[in-house]
Amino acid sequence: MNVMIAPGEIPGGACIHYGNEEELRRTYEILAEDAKSANIDSYPWAKVGAVITDKYGVGWWLHTDGESTKS
């Protein structure tokens, strides 16, 4: 997992790259709870990406280009 504080991309937020989809989805479920907004989707530049504004107003961009570890 790589973490980058990204004030230029998501003001006051963070950008986190995950090695696999399961890790991303676990974090998404936690941050999306009581969030002001949350969206998870597939993008041309990320297999799975999530944009969240949490309950405190902090912006998050979670993404992965890694494979699912589910068999």
C-alpha positions as protocol buffer text, in pm:
chain_id: "A"
residue {
  index: 1
  type: MET
  ca { x: 0 y: 0 z: 0 }
}
residue {
  index: 2
  type: ASN
  ca { x: 127 y: 348 z: -89 }
}
residue {
  index: 3
  type: VAL
  ca { x: -11 y: 661 z: 77 }
}
residue {
  index: 4
  type: MET
  ca { x: 25 y: 1012 z: -59 }
}
residue {
  index: 5
  type: ILE
  ca { x: -125 y: 1323 z: 95 }
}
residue {
  index: 6
  type: ALA
  ca { x: -280 y: 1491 z: -203 }
}
residue {
  index: 7
  type: PRO
  ca { x: -387 y: 1848 z: -130 }
}
residue {
  index: 8
  type: GLY
  ca { x: -376 y: 1938 z: -499 }
}
residue {
  index: 9
  type: GLU
  ca { x: -580 y: 1641 z: -617 }
}
residue {
  index: 10
  type: ILE
  ca { x: -825 y: 1601 z: -331 }
}
residue {
  index: 11
  type: PRO
  ca { x: -813 y: 1915 z: -112 }
}
residue {
  index: 12
  type: GLY
  ca { x: -739 y: 1822 z: 246 }
}
residue {
  index: 13
  type: GLY
  ca { x: -742 y: 1453 z: 159 }
}
residue {
  index: 14
  type: ALA
  ca { x: -532 y: 1152 z: 77 }
}
residue {
  index: 15
  type: CYS
  ca { x: -466 y: 921 z: -215 }
}
residue {
  index: 16
  type: ILE
  ca { x: -401 y: 556 z: -129 }
}
residue {
  index: 17
  type: HIS
  ca { x: -289 y: 285 z: -373 }
}
residue {
  index: 18
  type: TYR
  ca { x: -367 y: -76 z: -275 }
}
residue {
  index: 19
  type: GLY
  ca { x: -199 y: -393 z: -397 }
}
residue {
  index: 20
  type: ASN
  ca { x: -528 y: -581 z: -418 }
}
residue {
  index: 21
  type: GLU
  ca { x: -899 y: -518 z: -439 }
}
residue {
  index: 22
  type: GLU
  ca { x: -994 y: -680 z: -107 }
}
residue {
  index: 23
  type: GLU
  ca { x: -781 y: -437 z: 95 }
}
residue {
  index: 24
  type: LEU
  ca { x: -935 y: -146 z: -92 }
}
residue {
  index: 25
  type: ARG
  ca { x: -1291 y: -269 z: -35 }
}
residue {
  index: 26
  type: ARG
  ca { x: -1230 y: -322 z: 340 }
}
residue {
  index: 27
  type: THR
  ca { x: -1109 y: 38 z: 372 }
}
residue {
  index: 28
  type: TYR
  ca { x: -1396 y: 163 z: 156 }
}
residue {
  index: 29
  type: GLU
  ca { x: -1656 y: -2 z: 381 }
}
residue {
  index: 30
  type: ILE
  ca { x: -1504 y: 163 z: 690 }
}
residue {
  index: 31
  type: LEU
  ca { x: -1470 y: 510 z: 537 }
}
residue {
  index: 32
  type: ALA
  ca { x: -1808 y: 498 z: 360 }
}
residue {
  index: 33
  type: GLU
  ca { x: -1992 y: 440 z: 688 }
}
residue {
  index: 34
  type: ASP
  ca { x: -2166 y: 770 z: 771 }
}
residue {
  index: 35
  type: ALA
  ca { x: -1978 y: 936 z: 482 }
}
residue {
  index: 36
  type: LYS
  ca { x: -2108 y: 1255 z: 322 }
}
residue {
  index: 37
  type: SER
  ca { x: -2052 y: 1088 z: -17 }
}
residue {
  index: 38
  type: ALA
  ca { x: -1899 y: 763 z: -140 }
}
residue {
  index: 39
  type: ASN
  ca { x: -1864 y: 608 z: -485 }
}
residue {
  index: 40
  type: ILE
  ca { x: -1674 y: 300 z: -599 }
}
residue {
  index: 41
  type: ASP
  ca { x: -1631 y: 211 z: -966 }
}
residue {
  index: 42
  type: SER
  ca { x: -1391 y: 92 z: -1236 }
}
residue {
  index: 43
  type: TYR
  ca { x: -1189 y: 351 z: -1429 }
}
residue {
  index: 44
  type: PRO
  ca { x: -962 y: 335 z: -1735 }
}
residue {
  index: 45
  type: TRP
  ca { x: -666 y: 425 z: -1510 }
}
residue {
  index: 46
  type: ALA
  ca { x: -765 y: 208 z: -1211 }
}
residue {
  index: 47
  type: LYS
  ca { x: -922 y: -137 z: -1200 }
}
residue {
  index: 48
  type: VAL
  ca { x: -1116 y: -20 z: -895 }
}
residue {
  index: 49
  type: GLY
  ca { x: -1129 y: 332 z: -759 }
}
residue {
  index: 50
  type: ALA
  ca { x: -1326 y: 492 z: -479 }
}
residue {
  index: 51
  type: VAL
  ca { x: -1388 y: 858 z: -406 }
}
residue {
  index: 52
  type: ILE
  ca { x: -1510 y: 929 z: -56 }
}
residue {
  index: 53
  type: THR
  ca { x: -1580 y: 1237 z: 151 }
}
residue {
  index: 54
  type: ASP
  ca { x: -1591 y: 1097 z: 502 }
}
residue {
  index: 55
  type: LYS
  ca { x: -1812 y: 1212 z: 788 }
}
residue {
  index: 56
  type: TYR
  ca { x: -1545 y: 1469 z: 885 }
}
residue {
  index: 57
  type: GLY
  ca { x: -1528 y: 1618 z: 535 }
}
residue {
  index: 58
  type: VAL
  ca { x: -1192 y: 1462 z: 448 }
}
residue {
  index: 59
  type: GLY
  ca { x: -1158 y: 1354 z: 85 }
}
residue {
  index: 60
  type: TRP
  ca { x: -1015 y: 1011 z: -3 }
}
residue {
  index: 61
  type: TRP
  ca { x: -913 y: 857 z: -339 }
}
residue {
  index: 62
  type: LEU
  ca { x: -856 y: 482 z: -303 }
}
residue {
  index: 63
  type: HIS
  ca { x: -742 y: 285 z: -606 }
}
residue {
  index: 64
  type: THR
  ca { x: -589 y: -42 z: -724 }
}
residue {
  index: 65
  type: ASP
  ca { x: -477 y: -191 z: -1048 }
}
residue {
  index: 66
  type: GLY
  ca { x: -404 y: -521 z: -870 }
}
residue {
  index: 67
  type: GLU
  ca { x: -592 y: -845 z: -905 }
}
residue {
  index: 68
  type: SER
  ca { x: -847 y: -986 z: -667 }
}
residue {
  index: 69
  type: THR
  ca { x: -700 y: -1243 z: -428 }
}
residue {
  index: 70
  type: LYS
  ca { x: -1027 y: -1440 z: -413 }
}
residue {
  index: 71
  type: SER
  ca { x: -1013 y: -1785 z: -570 }
}
